Amino acid sequence: MRRPIVVAALVVAAVIIAAGVVFGVTRPSSAPVAATPSPSPTASASPRAFASSQLYLDPNTEAAAAAKRLEQQGDTEGALIASRIAAVPTAVWLGEWFVGDRLVTELTNDIADAKKQGATAVFVAYAIPNRDCGGYSKGGLAADQYLPWIRTMAATLRGSHSVVLLEPDSLGMLADKKCDGSAEVRLPLLKASVGILESAGVATYLDGGNARWLSPSAQAAWLEKAGVDKAHGFFTNVSNFDKTQSERDYAGKLSSKIGWKHYVIDVSRNSNGWTGTWCNPSRAKLGQDPEVTEGGDTRLDALLWVKHPGVSDGTCNGGPAAGVWWQAGAEALITGGTP
């Protein structure tokens, strides 16, 4: 990603420190997660979403930029922390800071880099009108701009074997009073976007919320209205903290209600699980490294780092604006302590 998630004024341009370097920082343990028993799926298997089991390592993340900047400033310890995070594949976030030719250039560059790595690129579309319903990550495109933006994305990604996670929180938030009136605009846009992206051969996942939010039945109802029947599946736990097994249990129940759709889980910051708040919580800790799990009988396609660790959730608990690198928060994620 060549721009932070929300703050368009912050330009990220840096070369990542080699991922194979030993940083002297303890990597969080990542014991294999046992599969969740569930009734036998009856739906036919979907085509593979992840053409490569290797995930794209973006050399232009906020963590990579921070590592270079801190190294130049002589802060070796801080650079090691940022480098640990920069060495792990994360999703590429795309919002209204990338439109027109800039969007095409960003996608083209990422596709080319991913091809060189023999990796699958995962993109996050994050520009739905009234995004975050006025919260810390408020923004988004106008309604008449959104589908042209998605069409540009689909046309550029055609043939790239990439994956798109479509609009985190876009469905889960519709039950919130602050989002009153958003559904009538948002649901048709999401449904049309699924059709556009899937028709271009881009595996697309819709917002599945998380295990502590809506019930599986309530989330399933929103997913159905957003066209999940035409999508590859859904994602859960994006920018959140639930432990992996909890999310697998929830996602299995949700999948069973919508034709056994596949799903992916964000594990970027979930080693310590939920610690009391979603916004820059204390005691959060990096999750296990991401991996593709697609294949066999499981509907779990991948465990991903979707949220970029070290990037603030918003101006809460001492953090800067949403989308801005927060060194103290990054250090706390390594240790599992308070920033």
Secondary structure, DSSP 8 states (H G I E B T S, - for coil): --S-SS-TT---------TTS--S------------------S-----S-SSSSB---TT-HHHHHHHHHHHTT-HHHHHHHHHHHTS---EEE-TTS-HHHHHHHHHHHHHHHHHHT-B-EEEE---TTBGGGSTT-B---HHHHHHHHHHHHHHHTTS--EEEE-TTTTGGGGSGGGTT-HHHHHHHHHHHHHHHHHTT-EEEEE---TTSS-HHHHHHHHHHTTGGGSSEEEE-TT----HHHHHHHHHHHHHHTTS-EEEEE-TTBTT---S-SSS-TT-B-----EE--STT--EEEEE--S-TTB--SSSTT--STTSB-HHHHHHHHHTS--
